[in-house]
Amino acid sequence: MLEVLIIGAGPTGLYAAFLAGLRNLKAAVIESSAEPGGQLTAVYKDKYIYDIPGFPKITAKDYIDGQVLQYERFKSDLPIYYNEEAIDIKKHDDHFIVTTTTKTIETKFVLIAHGGGGFVPQKLKIEEHYDNILYFIKDLNQFKDKKIVVLGGGDSALDWAIDLSEYSKDVTLVHRRDEFRALQSSVDHFREKGTILTPYIVDTVEGNEKLAQTLVLKHAKTHEKLNLDADYIVVNYGFVLTKSRLDEWGIEGEKGLIKVDYTMKTSLDGIYAAGNGIDYPGKVKLISTGQGEAATAIQSITTLLYPEKTRKFEHSTALIKE
């Protein structure tokens, strides 16, 4: 039986796994996607992050790669199971039975670090499927010297347009309004590099069986139509959280966010939570904040498991012998 099961292998879950290994806990991680990193690798892999302590700037991919390397010190005893979603959590005697996509896991404690649940991109409303209409970007090199259209008006859409303009001189951003949700500085920055079309909406998409070739745009006010050819269409209309299972699991929360106390304990004894999926007075949604919450949760669990061993907190320099 596990001592703690960590749900989620994003930056908070990965750090929790490292800390669990550091304290010799019998633990494992389940992750619903096929790779670690959560939203960072699903959406922002090649984008720079500027608010990680100790890094003036670092790409999301490089940061997660570093976290995985840190965790791998303990990987032989602390596995990560990918493509495993937590379906149900039930209390049984003095432990929990967690049902996943393919298995059941028995554990004394659960630490939820899933970032608020799964999320899916808001799709372009067309019936056809085209391989070159993308909702995630994994490798910017595929766009080198291509004709690219970015759809959206938020910060992420502008960030992608700016990043893509480093790989192609033909990047067009299409937004349905004249006003942007993104920072004006980002809009001005991209305007120097690419083309902005507003206010236009996508009327239809024309293409062959696999590839979209032309976007037919319609002016939101005059209804005038405009054809726009593209090699790639990157859609960034935002994301929608999948249905929360908090009610099914009996965990108190609101709007998909889990309520925790100062030890990161949820309303159910034995279940803890950390990261962007939790809520408490003064909560700040930062990677560094979530990792601090993971440290608090793991220490709280360790103290309950081994009260005699945790009267004195030990730093990593005392726990790791190279």
C-alpha positions as semicolon CSV with decimal commas, in nm:
position;residue;x (nm);y (nm);z (nm)
1;M;0,000;0,000;0,000
2;L;0,121;0,350;-0,080
3;E;0,171;0,611;0,187
4;V;0,077;0,893;-0,048
5;L;-0,064;0,905;-0,402
6;I;-0,002;1,232;-0,587
7;I;-0,259;1,323;-0,852
8;G;-0,105;1,536;-1,126
9;A;0,248;1,567;-1,269
10;G;0,254;1,939;-1,335
11;P;0,512;2,164;-1,164
12;T;0,335;2,126;-0,828
13;G;0,295;1,748;-0,852
14;L;0,652;1,694;-0,972
15;Y;0,789;1,894;-0,681
16;A;0,564;1,703;-0,440
17;A;0,702;1,378;-0,583
18;F;1,059;1,496;-0,526
19;L;0,979;1,597;-0,168
20;A;0,805;1,264;-0,102
21;G;1,116;1,085;-0,228
22;L;1,338;1,309;-0,018
23;R;1,146;1,198;0,291
24;N;1,152;0,829;0,193
25;L;0,775;0,807;0,158
26;K;0,628;0,517;-0,036
27;A;0,458;0,718;-0,309
28;A;0,349;0,728;-0,672
29;V;0,208;0,983;-0,917
30;I;-0,074;0,950;-1,167
31;E;-0,101;1,190;-1,461
32;S;-0,395;1,202;-1,702
33;S;-0,185;1,310;-2,003
34;A;0,104;1,136;-2,177
35;E;0,380;1,363;-2,045
36;P;0,473;1,565;-1,736
37;G;0,429;1,939;-1,702
38;G;0,055;1,992;-1,701
39;Q;-0,056;2,314;-1,867
40;L;0,305;2,430;-1,908
41;T;0,390;2,158;-2,159
42;A;0,041;2,127;-2,307
43;V;0,009;2,493;-2,395
44;Y;0,323;2,694;-2,325
45;K;0,611;2,452;-2,394
46;D;0,825;2,694;-2,597
47;K;0,723;3,012;-2,417
48;Y;0,943;3,186;-2,164
49;I;0,853;3,207;-1,795
50;Y;0,991;3,507;-1,607
51;D;0,873;3,458;-1,247
52;I;1,056;3,139;-1,143
53;P;1,295;3,211;-0,854
54;G;1,655;3,186;-0,969
55;F;1,579;3,203;-1,342
56;P;1,569;3,544;-1,516
57;K;1,384;3,358;-1,791
58;I;1,339;2,994;-1,886
59;T;1,116;2,812;-2,133
60;A;0,836;2,603;-1,988
61;K;0,987;2,291;-2,148
62;D;1,333;2,352;-2,002
63;Y;1,187;2,418;-1,660
64;I;0,982;2,098;-1,659
65;D;1,281;1,904;-1,794
66;G;1,476;2,031;-1,494
67;Q;1,200;1,928;-1,255
68;V;1,186;1,580;-1,408
69;L;1,564;1,549;-1,369
70;Q;1,530;1,652;-1,004
71;Y;1,254;1,396;-0,947
72;E;1,442;1,114;-1,125
73;R;1,673;1,071;-0,827
74;F;1,380;0,875;-0,679
75;K;1,209;0,738;-0,992
76;S;1,297;0,372;-0,929
77;D;1,097;0,376;-0,606
78;L;0,847;0,648;-0,693
79;P;0,687;0,585;-1,033
80;I;0,480;0,823;-1,245
81;Y;0,192;0,650;-1,425
82;Y;0,094;0,845;-1,738
83;N;-0,243;0,835;-1,915
84;E;-0,404;0,755;-1,580
85;E;-0,692;0,976;-1,472
86;A;-0,835;0,965;-1,120
87;I;-1,196;0,854;-1,165
88;D;-1,301;0,788;-0,805
89;I;-1,165;0,823;-0,451
90;K;-1,331;0,627;-0,170
91;K;-1,243;0,591;0,196
92;H;-1,202;0,229;0,312
93;D;-1,118;0,166;0,678
94;D;-0,796;0,361;0,743
95;H;-0,698;0,422;0,380
96;F;-0,829;0,527;0,039
97;I;-0,902;0,329;-0,275
98;V;-0,837;0,540;-0,583
99;T;-0,985;0,415;-0,909
100;T;-0,800;0,531;-1,220
101;T;-0,850;0,476;-1,590
102;T;-0,695;0,129;-1,576
103;K;-0,631;0,028;-1,215
104;T;-0,714;0,069;-0,847
105;I;-0,457;0,202;-0,603
106;E;-0,462;0,176;-0,224
107;T;-0,302;0,461;-0,034
108;K;-0,302;0,608;0,316
109;F;-0,301;0,969;0,193
110;V;-0,388;1,151;-0,128
111;L;-0,235;1,476;-0,251
112;I;-0,432;1,640;-0,533
113;A;-0,210;1,859;-0,752
114;H;-0,407;1,855;-1,076
115;G;-0,421;2,232;-1,131
116;G;-0,799;2,253;-1,111
117;G;-0,882;1,957;-1,332
118;G;-0,843;1,874;-1,696
119;F;-0,888;2,144;-1,956
120;V;-0,985;2,139;-2,320
121;P;-0,939;2,411;-2,582
122;Q;-1,239;2,595;-2,719
123;K;-1,263;2,469;-3,075
124;L;-1,316;2,647;-3,402
125;K;-1,681;2,585;-3,491
126;I;-1,648;2,389;-3,814
127;E;-1,766;2,040;-3,899
128;E;-1,451;1,925;-4,078
129;H;-1,126;1,814;-3,918
130;Y;-0,801;1,945;-4,065
131;D;-0,455;1,835;-3,955
132;N;-0,310;2,186;-3,983
133;I;-0,564;2,352;-3,752
134;L;-0,381;2,342;-3,419
135;Y;-0,484;2,411;-3,060
136;F;-0,146;2,331;-2,904
137;I;0,206;2,405;-3,024
138;K;0,481;2,158;-2,936
139;D;0,759;2,256;-3,175
140;L;0,797;2,606;-3,316
141;N;1,042;2,482;-3,578
142;Q;0,758;2,327;-3,779
143;F;0,639;2,679;-3,862
144;K;0,966;2,799;-4,015
145;D;0,895;3,007;-4,329
146;K;0,528;2,899;-4,333
147;K;0,218;3,112;-4,380
148;I;0,050;3,123;-4,038
149;V;-0,284;3,255;-3,912
150;V;-0,342;3,293;-3,538
151;L;-0,701;3,324;-3,414
152;G;-0,770;3,498;-3,084
153;G;-0,727;3,821;-2,893
154;G;-0,600;3,724;-2,547
155;D;-0,251;3,728;-2,402
156;S;-0,175;3,372;-2,514
157;A;-0,281;3,440;-2,873
158;L;-0,058;3,748;-2,889
159;D;0,231;3,564;-2,723
160;W;0,207;3,286;-2,981
161;A;0,186;3,535;-3,266
162;I;0,498;3,712;-3,141
163;D;0,689;3,386;-3,094
164;L;0,582;3,256;-3,435
165;S;0,699;3,577;-3,601
166;E;1,054;3,475;-3,507
167;Y;1,016;3,172;-3,735
168;S;0,808;3,319;-4,017
169;K;0,769;3,659;-4,179
170;D;0,409;3,579;-4,274
171;V;0,204;3,571;-3,953
172;T;-0,148;3,715;-3,939
173;L;-0,353;3,758;-3,623
174;V;-0,732;3,757;-3,662
175;H;-0,956;3,883;-3,381
176;R;-1,331;3,929;-3,374
177;R;-1,315;4,267;-3,198
178;D;-1,118;4,586;-3,242
179;E;-1,031;4,579;-2,872
180;F;-0,796;4,315;-2,731
181;R;-0,794;4,137;-2,397
182;A;-0,416;4,112;-2,433
183;L;-0,175;4,375;-2,308
184;Q;-0,154;4,673;-2,543
185;S;0,225;4,644;-2,536
186;S;0,197;4,292;-2,682
187;V;-0,040;4,413;-2,953
188;D;0,196;4,696;-3,045
189;H;0,495;4,460;-3,041
190;F;0,333;4,213;-3,279
191;R;0,203;4,489;-3,508
192;E;0,568;4,567;-3,587
193;K;0,629;4,207;-3,694
194;G;0,306;4,081;-3,850
195;T;-0,045;4,165;-3,968
196;I;-0,353;4,222;-3,752
197;L;-0,705;4,185;-3,895
198;T;-0,999;4,312;-3,687
199;P;-1,291;4,281;-3,642
200;Y;-1,320;3,954;-3,835
201;I;-1,478;3,618;-3,757
202;V;-1,423;3,285;-3,932
203;D;-1,709;3,219;-4,171
204;T;-1,590;2,895;-4,333
205;V;-1,273;2,695;-4,393
206;E;-1,187;2,557;-4,735
207;G;-0,941;2,276;-4,796
208;N;-0,882;1,921;-4,910
209;E;-0,948;1,606;-4,707
210;K;-0,667;1,664;-4,455
211;L;-0,544;2,022;-4,482
212;A;-0,719;2,355;-4,448
213;Q;-0,602;2,589;-4,723
214;T;-0,814;2,903;-4,702
215;L;-0,994;3,083;-4,422
216;V;-1,301;3,271;-4,536
217;L;-1,334;3,565;-4,295
218;K;-1,637;3,788;-4,246
219;H;-1,611;4,144;-4,119
220;A;-1,808;4,164;-3,794
221;K;-1,966;4,501;-3,886
222;T;-1,986;4,526;-4,265
223;H;-2,015;4,147;-4,329
224;E;-1,766;4,188;-4,614
225;K;-1,581;3,864;-4,683
226;L;-1,207;3,813;-4,711
227;N;-1,011;3,503;-4,817
228;L;-0,691;3,428;-4,628
229;D;-0,457;3,145;-4,732
230;A;-0,260;2,960;-4,465
231;D;-0,023;2,668;-4,415
232;Y;-0,112;2,653;-4,045
233;I;-0,404;2,790;-3,842
234;V;-0,337;2,826;-3,469
235;V;-0,655;2,865;-3,264
236;N;-0,630;3,025;-2,922
237;Y;-0,983;3,094;-2,801
238;G;-0,903;2,990;-2,445
239;F;-0,972;2,674;-2,248
240;V;-1,266;2,524;-2,064
241;L;-1,220;2,314;-1,751
242;T;-1,364;1,966;-1,768
243;K;-1,635;1,879;-1,517
244;S;-1,500;1,870;-1,163
245;R;-1,540;1,548;-0,962
246;L;-1,511;1,722;-0,626
247;D;-1,877;1,664;-0,543
248;E;-1,852;1,298;-0,637
249;W;-1,546;1,259;-0,416
250;G;-1,710;1,445;-0,128
251;I;-1,445;1,718;-0,118
252;E;-1,561;2,068;-0,029
253;G;-1,491;2,327;-0,295
254;E;-1,639;2,594;-0,517
255;K;-1,619;2,649;-0,893
256;G;-1,383;2,354;-0,929
257;L;-1,141;2,483;-0,664
258;I;-1,066;2,281;-0,350
259;K;-1,087;2,453;-0,013
260;V;-0,788;2,379;0,212
261;D;-0,665;2,483;0,556
262;Y;-0,316;2,608;0,648
263;T;-0,177;2,252;0,636
264;M;-0,323;2,206;0,285
265;K;-0,576;1,955;0,418
266;T;-0,910;1,941;0,241
267;S;-1,247;1,888;0,407
268;L;-1,171;1,513;0,413
269;D;-0,911;1,382;0,659
270;G;-0,628;1,219;0,466
271;I;-0,676;1,415;0,144
272;Y;-0,453;1,716;0,080
273;A;-0,428;1,952;-0,216
274;A;-0,186;2,208;-0,359
275;G;-0,140;2,426;-0,668
276;N;-0,377;2,619;-0,891
277;G;-0,666;2,387;-0,812
278;I;-0,702;2,506;-0,451
279;D;-0,846;2,810;-0,279
280;Y;-0,790;2,983;0,053
281;P;-0,784;3,349;0,164
282;G;-0,493;3,525;-0,006
283;K;-0,424;3,244;-0,255
284;V;-0,190;3,355;-0,536
285;K;-0,177;3,144;-0,853
286;L;0,195;3,117;-0,921
287;I;0,415;2,815;-0,988
288;S;0,630;2,905;-0,689
289;T;0,325;2,936;-0,464
290;G;0,198;2,593;-0,565
291;Q;0,535;2,438;-0,492
292;G;0,540;2,596;-0,147
293;E;0,195;2,447;-0,089
294;A;0,328;2,107;-0,202
295;A;0,607;2,135;0,056
296;T;0,353;2,215;0,328
297;A;0,129;1,925;0,225
298;I;0,410;1,668;0,210
299;Q;0,544;1,781;0,546
300;S;0,194;1,761;0,697
301;I;0,151;1,406;0,565
302;T;0,499;1,303;0,680
303;T;0,432;1,435;1,029
304;L;0,115;1,226;1,055
305;L;0,288;0,916;0,922
306;Y;0,605;0,948;1,129
307;P;0,548;1,188;1,420
308;E;0,860;1,069;1,605
309;K;1,083;1,134;1,304
310;T;0,956;1,481;1,225
311;R;1,001;1,669;1,549
312;K;1,297;1,840;1,385
313;F;1,269;1,954;1,024
314;E;1,565;1,845;0,809
315;H;1,688;2,035;0,504
316;S;1,785;1,865;0,178
317;T;2,156;1,909;0,253
318;A;2,113;1,674;0,548
319;L;1,889;1,427;0,363
320;I;2,090;1,384;0,041
321;K;2,436;1,234;0,046
322;E;2,611;1,256;-0,292
